[in-house]
Amino acid sequence: MNRVGFRVQGLTQVVRALQDLGVDVEDLKGAFSAIAAKGAGLASDFAPKKSGRLASDIRGNRAKSKAVITAGRSSVPYAGPINYGWPKRGIEAAGFMQQADQALQPTVLSELENEINDRIRARGLNQ
């Protein structure tokens, strides 16, 4: 399956280094949660709205080193075919997850950098 998103090279190492410095990276879960919520909102806005079930099923998850946006589950099994398309069934790709990804990319790194810097300052580790 095609994956949508981007990976920040070195983010895992940054999180590990922050932990080594004594920064509570659990606090970064808030930043990743905010990023995931923003992305989920964008994907929901871009999703086709025949009944509204697909748009309302898009959600953001969080962890200490990533933000994940998901759509679909057993009650909404058509999320993948709607997003990626299914030519054999005549379903064109809507690309709502990709649109959300593109809209989120310009700001997400600066938001994450600001949050990391806030955590560093809170521990008195800045110069």
C-alpha positions as CSV (number, residue, x, y, z in Angstrom):
1,M,0.0,0.0,0.0
2,N,1.2,3.5,-0.7
3,R,2.0,5.5,2.4
4,V,1.4,9.2,2.6
5,G,3.6,11.5,4.7
6,F,7.1,12.5,5.3
7,R,9.8,11.4,7.7
8,V,12.1,13.8,9.5
9,Q,15.5,12.2,9.1
10,G,17.3,12.1,12.5
11,L,14.2,12.8,14.6
12,T,14.6,9.6,16.5
13,Q,18.2,10.5,17.3
14,V,17.1,14.0,18.4
15,V,14.5,12.5,20.7
16,R,17.1,10.1,22.2
17,A,19.6,13.0,22.6
18,L,17.0,15.1,24.4
19,Q,16.3,12.1,26.7
20,D,20.0,11.9,27.4
21,L,20.0,15.6,28.3
22,G,17.2,15.0,30.8
23,V,14.5,16.7,28.7
24,D,11.1,15.0,29.3
25,V,10.2,13.9,25.8
26,E,6.8,12.8,27.0
27,D,6.1,16.5,26.7
28,L,6.7,16.2,22.9
29,K,3.6,14.0,22.8
30,G,1.6,17.2,23.0
31,A,3.3,18.7,20.0
32,F,2.9,15.5,18.0
33,S,-0.8,15.3,19.1
34,A,-1.4,18.9,17.9
35,I,0.3,18.1,14.6
36,A,-1.7,14.9,14.1
37,A,-5.0,16.7,15.1
38,K,-4.2,19.5,12.6
39,G,-3.4,16.9,9.9
40,A,-6.6,15.0,10.6
41,G,-8.6,18.1,10.4
42,L,-7.1,19.0,7.0
43,A,-7.7,15.4,5.7
44,S,-11.2,15.5,6.9
45,D,-11.8,18.8,5.1
46,F,-10.3,17.4,1.9
47,A,-12.2,14.0,2.1
48,P,-15.3,13.5,-0.1
49,K,-18.5,13.9,1.9
50,K,-21.2,11.8,0.4
51,S,-22.5,10.7,3.8
52,G,-19.8,12.3,6.0
53,R,-18.8,9.0,7.7
54,L,-15.3,8.9,6.0
55,A,-14.5,12.5,7.0
56,S,-15.6,12.0,10.6
57,D,-13.5,8.8,10.8
58,I,-10.2,10.5,10.2
59,R,-8.2,10.8,13.4
60,G,-4.8,11.7,14.6
61,N,-2.7,9.6,17.0
62,R,0.4,10.6,18.9
63,A,3.6,9.1,20.2
64,K,6.8,10.6,21.6
65,S,8.5,10.6,18.2
66,K,5.8,10.8,15.5
67,A,2.4,12.0,14.5
68,V,0.1,9.6,12.7
69,I,-3.1,10.3,10.8
70,T,-5.4,7.4,10.0
71,A,-8.6,6.9,8.1
72,G,-10.7,3.8,7.9
73,R,-11.4,0.8,10.1
74,S,-13.9,-2.0,9.9
75,S,-16.9,0.4,10.0
76,V,-15.4,2.5,7.2
77,P,-13.5,0.0,5.0
78,Y,-13.7,2.1,1.9
79,A,-11.2,4.8,3.1
80,G,-8.3,3.3,1.2
81,P,-10.0,2.8,-2.1
82,I,-11.5,6.4,-1.9
83,N,-8.1,7.9,-1.1
84,Y,-5.9,5.8,-3.5
85,G,-8.6,4.8,-6.1
86,W,-9.6,1.5,-7.4
87,P,-9.6,1.5,-11.2
88,K,-11.2,-1.9,-11.6
89,R,-14.2,-0.6,-9.7
90,G,-14.2,2.8,-11.4
91,I,-13.2,4.6,-8.3
92,E,-10.9,7.6,-8.9
93,A,-8.4,8.5,-6.3
94,A,-9.5,11.4,-4.2
95,G,-6.0,11.9,-2.6
96,F,-7.4,13.6,0.5
97,M,-4.6,12.3,2.7
98,Q,-2.0,13.5,0.2
99,Q,-3.7,16.9,0.1
100,A,-3.5,17.2,3.9
101,D,0.1,16.1,3.8
102,Q,1.0,18.8,1.3
103,A,-0.9,21.5,3.3
104,L,0.7,20.5,6.6
105,Q,4.3,20.2,5.4
106,P,5.2,24.0,5.2
107,T,4.5,24.5,8.9
108,V,5.1,21.2,10.7
109,L,8.8,21.3,11.0
110,S,8.9,24.8,12.5
111,E,6.1,23.8,15.0
112,L,8.1,20.8,16.1
113,E,11.3,22.8,16.3
114,N,9.6,25.4,18.5
115,E,8.3,22.8,20.8
116,I,11.7,21.1,21.1
117,N,13.3,24.5,21.9
118,D,10.6,25.2,24.5
119,R,11.4,21.9,26.2
120,I,15.1,22.7,26.1
121,R,14.5,26.1,27.6
122,A,12.2,24.7,30.3
123,R,15.1,22.5,31.4
124,G,17.5,25.5,31.4
125,L,19.7,23.9,28.7
126,N,19.8,26.8,26.3
127,Q,22.6,29.3,26.0
